[in-house]
Amino acid sequence: MNTLSFTATLSSPFGHEYTFTHVGISQYDQLNRFVYAASIEVNKAGRRDGVMTSEMRQYLDSMGQPTFQPSTEPAIRSGLLEDLYVVFAG
């Protein structure tokens, strides 16, 4: 089985180097919405810093039909010096 893994490395203004590795995309139903979720493993300065998950949500009406455009729920990790946001964009 072939699996694709995407990795990106970025430096913060505070000198931290972050490495983001795509873990996967899942999809599931919740009450009044359908969700696509993208998970990213985060490494900060070479150490694992956990997994962040951002969602693309399609809300549904009482007939199960989509309402409006999908909305995005960012994954946010707040720290004393900096915040880290991951957004599922498409």
N, C-alpha and C positions, 0 to 999 in steps of 0.2 A: 504494500500500500504506500503510495506517495503522499506525503504531507508537505505543504508549503509553510515555511516559517519566515516571517518578515521581521527585521530588526532595524531599529534606528537609534543613533546615539546623539544626544544633545547636551550642550553645556549651559548651566544656569548662570545668571549674572553674579551669583555668590560663589562660583568656582566649582560647583558640584557637577559631575558628569553623570547623566542619566542614560541608561540603556533600556529601551522599550522593545519587548518581543511580543508579537501577536500570538495569543494563545488559541483563540478560536472565536467563532460566532455561533450563538445559539438563538433559537426562536421558540417562543412559547406563548400561550394564551393566559391572560389574567382577566379579572372582572372588568368588563367594558373596554378592553384594549388588547391589541396584539403587540408583542414585544420582540424586537431583534436586539440582542445584546452582544457587544464586542468586548472581549476580555484581553487585557494587556498586562504582561508581567513586567514589573518595574525593578530595575537594579539601580542603586544609587552608590556611586563611588566603588563599584565592583561588588557590592553586597546586596543580596535580595531584599527588596523593600515591599514585597507583596504584589497582589494582583488588583488592578483597577478595572471596573466594568462600567462602560457607558451604554446607554440604551437609546434606541430609536423606537418611539411609541406611536402606534396608530390607534387612536381612540375610535370606538364603534358606538353607533346609536342603538336603540332598543330592538331594531330589526337586524342588527349585526352588520350594518353597512358602515363604511368608513366615514368619519366626520372630519372635515377640514384636512389640512396637510399633516403629515407625521410630525411629531415634536421630538426634540432630542433632550435627553437627561444626561448631563455631563457627570463624569466621575471626578470627585474633588478630594484632594488630600491637603489639608491645611497644616501648616507648620508655623513655628515662631518667626522664622525669617522669610519663608517663601511658601507659596501655595502651588500645587501641581494640579492641572486640569487635563483631562483626556476627554475628547469629544468624538463620538461616532458620527462621521460626516459622509454618509452615503454608502 
